[in-house]
Amino acid sequence: MFKELALSGALLIGGTSVAACQITPKLIDGSPMPITLQTPEPTILDVDGIILGKAKKDGIVPSKTEQDLWLNNLTYPNLDPNLPIEELAPQKINAVVNLMAASENKYFQEAIRILPLLPVKLLVIGDMHGRGDTAIRGDDTAEPAFKIEFAASLVQTSNPILIANKLTLLLDEVRRTDEFAKSLALKNLSTDEKKLAIKDFFKANIVSDPEGYALEAKAYIEEAGLLGQVIKSPGSGMDERAAVYAQLGDGPKWDEYILKFNESNPNQSSA
């Protein structure tokens, strides 16, 4: 069995080319109404340079304290690598939380600040059954109401900076969903109506989440600036997303990029 980590009910835890994609929503009478969106496709040659350039522009300078904190712990040297995965993976998540708590990265600091305020529990899962490498599950009748799931394989093969960025994103998604769920208390809804409203909110705002991925990108860029280098996470898409965000910023083009990214990489979705 994989272990849960809980504390006081809370989780411890180059340029851009443009290509057109066709979307054909239907009118009420069923006839198609073609709409053409311009969706950015990254053709980035120097991901590291773009990310570090953005960090420098934002006034972020390398910090020896931050470098010592993370670069000395990339391989979890204080943990026993011979432990069974069901024991080692939760310990790695706990180690990441401790690193985030000591970090100078303001986005990591904010994630740790809201952590004890959220009704959330962390689970490390051996088999995600096709749900990707992370997932959020919600049940307002359970205690706590939300569960963040990490695939054990992701935790075992990823560096702590990737886990920290993912946790920053996931906790923010739980925060926004929880705020919406609490707002429903002011409405005269049945239990089923409330569950449907939360499900619809999650589908509309979290499944394809430009806001959350923007937060992840900001945290990634800030950490790269503090470290003075980009620590790659092969296969995650995180460095590419950060570089695209550094060029596009918030707005329709970023929203469209994330929509297309999630369509092309369904297992990369955070939820």
C-alpha positions as CSV (number, residue, x, y, z in Angstrom):
1,M,0.0,0.0,0.0
2,F,1.2,3.5,-0.8
3,K,1.3,5.8,2.2
4,E,-0.5,9.1,2.6
5,L,1.3,12.1,4.1
6,A,-0.9,14.4,6.1
7,L,-0.4,17.1,8.7
8,S,-3.3,18.5,10.7
9,G,-5.6,17.5,8.0
10,A,-3.5,19.1,5.3
11,L,-1.1,17.8,2.8
12,L,2.6,17.9,3.4
13,I,3.6,18.0,0.5
14,G,13.5,31.7,-30.5
15,G,10.3,32.8,-31.9
16,T,6.8,31.4,-32.2
17,S,5.2,30.4,-35.5
18,V,1.4,30.4,-35.9
19,A,-0.7,27.6,-37.4
20,A,-4.4,27.5,-37.9
21,C,-6.7,24.9,-36.3
22,Q,-10.3,24.5,-37.3
23,I,-13.1,24.3,-34.7
24,T,-16.7,23.8,-35.9
25,P,-19.2,24.5,-33.1
26,K,-22.9,24.1,-34.2
27,L,-25.7,26.6,-34.2
28,I,-28.9,25.8,-32.3
29,D,-30.4,24.4,-35.6
30,G,-27.4,22.0,-35.9
31,S,-25.7,23.8,-38.8
32,P,-22.0,24.2,-38.5
33,M,-20.5,27.6,-37.6
34,P,-16.8,27.4,-38.6
35,I,-14.3,29.4,-36.5
36,T,-10.6,29.6,-37.2
37,L,-8.3,30.1,-34.2
38,Q,-4.7,31.1,-34.6
39,T,-2.8,28.6,-32.3
40,P,0.8,29.2,-31.6
41,E,3.2,26.3,-32.2
42,P,6.6,26.8,-30.5
43,T,9.6,26.7,-32.8
44,I,12.0,27.5,-30.0
45,L,15.7,27.0,-30.6
46,D,17.1,28.3,-27.3
47,V,14.7,27.3,-24.5
48,D,17.3,28.0,-21.8
49,G,18.3,31.4,-23.2
50,I,14.6,32.5,-23.4
51,I,13.9,31.4,-19.8
52,L,17.0,32.9,-18.3
53,G,16.5,36.0,-20.4
54,K,13.0,36.4,-19.0
55,A,14.3,35.9,-15.4
56,K,17.0,38.5,-15.9
57,K,14.4,40.9,-17.3
58,D,12.2,40.3,-14.3
59,G,15.2,41.2,-12.0
60,I,15.8,37.7,-10.7
61,V,19.5,37.1,-10.0
62,P,21.2,33.9,-9.0
63,S,21.3,33.0,-5.3
64,K,24.0,30.9,-3.8
65,T,21.6,30.0,-1.0
66,E,19.0,28.7,-3.5
67,Q,21.7,26.9,-5.5
68,D,23.0,25.1,-2.4
69,L,19.4,24.2,-1.4
70,W,18.3,22.6,-4.6
71,L,21.5,21.5,-6.4
72,N,22.7,19.6,-3.4
73,N,19.4,17.7,-3.2
74,L,18.7,16.9,-6.8
75,T,19.2,13.2,-6.1
76,Y,17.6,13.1,-2.6
77,P,20.9,12.3,-0.9
78,N,19.4,12.0,2.6
79,L,17.0,9.2,1.6
80,D,17.7,5.5,1.3
81,P,17.5,4.6,-2.4
82,N,17.1,1.0,-1.5
83,L,13.7,1.4,0.2
84,P,10.7,-0.1,-1.6
85,I,9.0,2.4,-3.9
86,E,5.9,2.6,-1.8
87,E,8.0,3.9,1.1
88,L,10.6,6.0,-0.9
89,A,8.1,7.9,-3.1
90,P,6.2,9.5,-0.3
91,Q,9.4,10.4,1.5
92,K,10.6,12.2,-1.7
93,I,7.4,14.2,-1.8
94,N,7.9,15.2,1.9
95,A,11.5,16.2,1.1
96,V,10.3,18.4,-1.8
97,V,7.8,20.1,0.6
98,N,10.6,20.9,3.0
99,L,12.8,22.3,0.2
100,M,9.9,24.5,-1.0
101,A,9.5,25.8,2.5
102,A,13.1,26.9,2.6
103,S,13.1,28.2,-0.9
104,E,13.5,31.9,-2.0
105,N,11.1,31.2,-4.9
106,K,8.0,33.3,-4.0
107,Y,5.7,30.9,-5.9
108,F,7.0,27.9,-3.9
109,Q,6.6,30.0,-0.7
110,E,3.0,30.8,-1.6
111,A,2.2,27.1,-2.3
112,I,3.5,26.2,1.1
113,R,1.6,29.0,2.7
114,I,-1.8,27.8,1.4
115,L,-1.0,24.2,2.0
116,P,-2.3,23.9,5.6
117,L,-5.4,26.0,4.6
118,L,-6.7,23.5,2.0
119,P,-8.8,20.4,2.6
120,V,-6.4,18.2,0.7
121,K,-4.5,15.0,1.1
122,L,-1.6,13.6,-0.9
123,L,-1.5,10.1,-2.4
124,V,1.3,8.3,-4.2
125,I,-0.4,5.9,-6.6
126,G,1.3,2.8,-8.1
127,D,-1.1,2.6,-11.1
128,M,-2.8,5.8,-12.3
129,H,-4.9,3.7,-14.8
130,G,-4.3,6.1,-17.7
131,R,-5.0,9.3,-15.8
132,G,-1.5,10.7,-16.5
133,D,1.2,11.3,-14.0
134,T,-0.8,13.6,-11.6
135,A,-4.5,13.9,-10.8
136,I,-6.9,15.8,-8.6
137,R,-9.9,14.0,-7.1
138,G,-12.7,15.7,-5.4
139,D,-15.6,14.6,-3.2
140,D,-17.4,17.1,-1.0
141,T,-18.8,14.4,1.2
142,A,-15.3,13.1,2.1
143,E,-12.8,14.4,4.6
144,P,-10.7,15.9,3.2
145,A,-12.6,16.9,0.1
146,F,-9.7,16.8,-2.3
147,K,-6.9,14.3,-3.0
148,I,-3.8,15.1,-5.1
149,E,-2.4,11.9,-6.7
150,F,1.1,11.5,-7.9
151,A,2.2,8.5,-10.0
152,A,4.9,6.7,-8.1
153,S,6.9,6.3,-11.4
154,L,6.9,10.1,-11.8
155,V,8.2,10.7,-8.3
156,Q,10.9,8.0,-8.7
157,T,12.2,9.3,-12.0
158,S,11.8,13.1,-11.5
159,N,14.0,15.7,-9.9
160,P,12.6,17.6,-6.9
161,I,12.3,20.9,-8.9
162,L,9.8,19.3,-11.3
163,I,7.8,17.9,-8.4
164,A,7.9,21.4,-6.7
165,N,6.5,23.0,-9.9
166,K,3.8,20.4,-10.3
167,L,2.8,20.7,-6.7
168,T,2.6,24.5,-7.0
169,L,0.2,24.1,-9.9
170,L,-1.9,21.4,-8.3
171,L,-2.3,23.2,-5.0
172,D,-3.5,26.3,-6.8
173,E,-6.0,24.3,-8.8
174,V,-7.3,22.8,-5.5
175,R,-7.5,26.3,-4.0
176,R,-9.6,27.6,-6.9
177,T,-11.9,24.6,-7.0
178,D,-12.3,24.7,-3.2
179,E,-13.2,28.4,-3.4
180,F,-15.8,27.7,-6.0
181,A,-17.2,24.8,-4.0
182,K,-17.5,27.0,-0.9
183,S,-19.3,29.7,-2.9
184,L,-22.1,27.2,-3.7
185,A,-23.0,27.2,0.0
186,L,-24.8,30.5,-0.6
187,K,-27.0,28.8,-3.2
188,N,-30.0,26.6,-2.6
189,L,-28.7,23.5,-4.4
190,S,-29.2,19.9,-3.9
191,T,-26.2,17.6,-3.3
192,D,-26.4,16.3,-6.8
193,E,-26.7,19.9,-8.2
194,K,-23.7,20.9,-6.2
195,K,-21.6,18.0,-7.4
196,L,-22.5,18.7,-11.0
197,A,-21.6,22.4,-10.6
198,I,-18.2,21.5,-9.2
199,K,-17.7,19.0,-12.0
200,D,-18.6,21.6,-14.6
201,F,-16.3,24.2,-13.0
202,F,-13.4,21.7,-12.9
203,K,-14.0,20.7,-16.6
204,A,-14.1,24.3,-17.7
205,N,-11.3,25.8,-15.6
206,I,-8.9,23.1,-14.5
207,V,-8.7,20.3,-17.1
208,S,-7.3,22.8,-19.6
209,D,-5.8,25.3,-17.3
210,P,-4.0,28.4,-18.8
211,E,-4.1,30.1,-15.4
212,G,-2.5,27.2,-13.6
213,Y,0.1,26.5,-16.3
214,A,1.0,30.2,-16.3
215,L,1.7,29.9,-12.5
216,E,3.8,26.9,-13.2
217,A,5.7,28.7,-15.9
218,K,6.3,31.7,-13.6
219,A,7.6,29.4,-10.8
220,Y,9.8,27.6,-13.3
221,I,11.3,30.8,-14.7
222,E,11.9,32.2,-11.2
223,E,13.6,29.1,-10.1
224,A,15.8,29.0,-13.2
225,G,16.8,32.6,-12.5
226,L,17.6,31.9,-8.8
227,L,19.7,28.9,-9.8
228,G,21.3,30.6,-12.8
229,Q,20.5,27.6,-15.0
230,V,17.6,25.6,-16.3
231,I,17.3,22.2,-14.7
232,K,15.7,20.1,-17.4
233,S,12.9,17.5,-16.8
234,P,12.9,15.5,-20.0
235,G,9.5,14.5,-21.3
236,S,7.6,16.9,-18.9
237,G,7.1,19.7,-21.4
238,M,7.7,22.1,-18.5
239,D,10.7,23.9,-19.9
240,E,9.0,24.4,-23.3
241,R,5.8,25.8,-21.7
242,A,7.9,28.2,-19.6
243,A,9.7,29.4,-22.7
244,V,6.5,29.9,-24.6
245,Y,5.0,31.8,-21.6
246,A,8.1,34.0,-21.4
247,Q,7.3,35.1,-25.0
248,L,3.5,35.2,-25.0
249,G,2.6,36.1,-21.4
250,D,-1.1,35.9,-20.4
251,G,-3.7,36.3,-23.0
252,P,-5.6,34.5,-25.8
253,K,-2.5,33.2,-27.5
254,W,-1.3,31.6,-24.3
255,D,-4.8,30.1,-23.7
256,E,-4.8,28.7,-27.2
257,Y,-1.3,27.2,-26.8
258,I,-2.3,25.4,-23.6
259,L,-5.5,24.1,-25.2
260,K,-3.5,22.6,-28.1
261,F,-0.8,21.4,-25.8
262,N,-3.3,19.4,-23.7
263,E,-5.0,18.0,-26.8
264,S,-1.6,16.8,-28.1
265,N,-0.4,15.6,-24.7
266,P,-3.4,14.3,-22.8
267,N,-1.3,12.6,-20.1
268,Q,0.5,15.9,-19.4
269,S,-2.7,17.5,-18.1
270,S,-2.5,18.2,-14.4
271,A,-6.0,16.8,-13.7
